[in-house]
Amino acid sequence: MIKHFLNLEWKQYFRSSYWQKSIALNILLVFFALYFVVMFLALGFGLLFILKETFPEQDAFVIANGFLFYWIIADLMMRFFLQKLPVMSVKPLLTLPIKRSTVVNFVLGKSALNFFNFLPLFAIIPFSIMLIRDGYDTSMILTWMFTMLIIVLIINFLNFIVEAFSAETELSFLPLIAVVGTLFGLDYFNILPIKSLVGDGMLYIANNPIFILIPFVILVAFYAYNFKILKEKLFLDSSLKSKVTEVKAADLSWTNRFGDIAPFMQLDLKLIWRNKRTKSMAMLLVIGVLYGLFFYPQPVYREMEFMFAFIGIFSTGFFLINFGQFIPAWDSGYYKMLMSQNIKYEQYLRSKFILMVLSVVILFVLGIPYVYFGWKILIAHLAAAIYNIGVNSHVILWGGSFNRKKIDLDKKAAFNYQGTGAVQWLIGIPLMLVPMGLFGLINWLLGFEAAVATLVIFGILGIVLHKKLMRFITQRYLDSKYKMIDAFSQDS
Amino acid sequence: MIYTKDLSKSYNGTTVLNIEELRIPKGQSFGLVGNNGAGKTTYFSLLLDLIKPSTGNITSNEVIVNQSEDWKPFTSAFIDESFLIGYLTPEEYFYFIGDLRGQNKADVDALTAQFEDFFNGEIIGKKKFLRDLSKGNQKKAGIVAALIGNPEVIILDEPFANLDPTTQIRLKQILKDLAEKQGVTVLVSSHDLMHVTDVCERIVVLEKGNVVKDLETNPTTLKELEAHFASNLVTQEEA
């Protein structure tokens, strides 16, 4: 049975038009993976020396265990945003003579082979080797190593439980914040010193190998819970039964002032508000606005002026990047219809453009309070917002004409919890790194004012050339019309 | 009205459609029949410029469809459910299509009011998203949406499939009226020979991408079509 499943997976992956058309992206992903592998290897081999340097009086192994709690939290957050539960189209399998438990076990087993589970090994194993070489007791370190492996898998399955809950709620990242916040809060306010509990626990297990059973039991429990969640979802009626919600129509007549693009803007707003996936994306705007708070309260970052540009681009362009990169895939479900309708492509694109510009303006305005951390930040954010409006918006619209992946908005979230993975974040990188690099370079060469001016000039240039750029972009879309229609009518 | 010349479409060397010449005059109700893979949907997709012809072209009302977009204002179509926008209610969808075709809300309301019978009270005012409707009701909404904005050419792919018998009969009446009273060119494809002969003045049979029969509908047409498809069966069994 497993053999058949693997065969199906293989074909699904390599026969999808997505794979065939974006080899470059896949190569990029591989490079990122390699980069992280190297980083983790370096960490694994170097950690012992670093710890000995930094804490010469204390035992390096104890210190490492002390930090374990933070690592668990960070890993959980990373996975939540980047790791998806493996998707498998189960509908055709349900009527075949296959046990439901086999399907579920396969899906869960496959998730254990994810890159995110192998990555920590590149640090854990070298670190263990270094510890043994340093004279630590071999059997103790081996026990520790195996416990770590179990913990990695525990995080893996814990993440899916969190994701399962986040699929149920409207605010998709709330469960994550709840879990992480609770763990962190319990520790921070000394209600339950989880940090030292985890550290001491690990040491205790390392010294008393029999207690490795405890994490193992936790792992089994998490696996069983995942199994239960998924098995319940494996009935057709849970995906067939449409939860019919009564439509609450909002008044969108204010968009009429935008003239001929009003119908498209209304459509886009309904698109965002009425589909789970787009809705949770809109909710992420909160993160966009608050992003600066991760950095600015720390004086270290306030010294680094190039960071202002990065945070400015990121926080004012959060919606632009997330929404823009899936233009026109958002409309992929009915793209054929749009293409046979009496529409002007330019209007269709301009509606998306205006929406993105509005989001940048709104996000900038919401970010004005950052002036508290210094007027330079506000100015850099303004420059970044102008750059977003003038340059990034056009770039992302242009990039959209290469979009060949269908988005299934109607899909009930049976196995597809987030629908987005690492790729989504990769595309945003050039949009953010280019202005950041530009800003950083000129700031270093000529100073802050010149750097701000550069971003502003680029932005204004884009705004001035808007009509020309849009004509060029529209032509790109027209040229790839047949290819897009073809790709959007294929499933996965 | 619609003139097809030397049209062919092939994928990787396999020709799926090949029409030397086909002329559909204005106001004709035109039926396209054929087995699966005969090229019906391919022809309609070419007519809507959704795929690119390998050779030749289609001229609709003097407009070459794959060169200019000027055919769009007078052409409408419902090919499949992918023409619907799932997260809109039927009314919103009608208004949206109306907006694109220069019709205001009152125009659209006036048009949809004529189809109360056809909708059977299951479409309008239900406050449901199109994605939550049954296949049959989705189809009804899609077909009516294709009638918005007084199009001169209406293209419907398999309009009778998934509809209940009552609705099928009502749809036949609607299609007949369109061609006879309003001079609309209606292009319909179907697997149901009876429905097509009921509705269409002219029926073209496609087989493996080629036009093999071109019939004016008369009382013996249905028999002739049935004989044609039954003979296919015999030759296939022998082969």
Interface residues (C-beta under 8 A of the other chain):
Chain A: S242 V244 T245 E246 V247 A249 A262 P263 Q266 L267 K270 L271 R274 N275 G333 Y334 Y335 K336 M337 M339 S340 Q341 N342 I343 L409 D410 Y482 I485 D486 S489
Chain B: L48 D49 L50 I51 K52 K72 P73 T75 S76 A77 I79 S82 F83 L84 I85 G86 Y87 L88 T89 E92 F96 I97 D99 L100 R101 G102 K127 K128 F129 R131 D132 G149
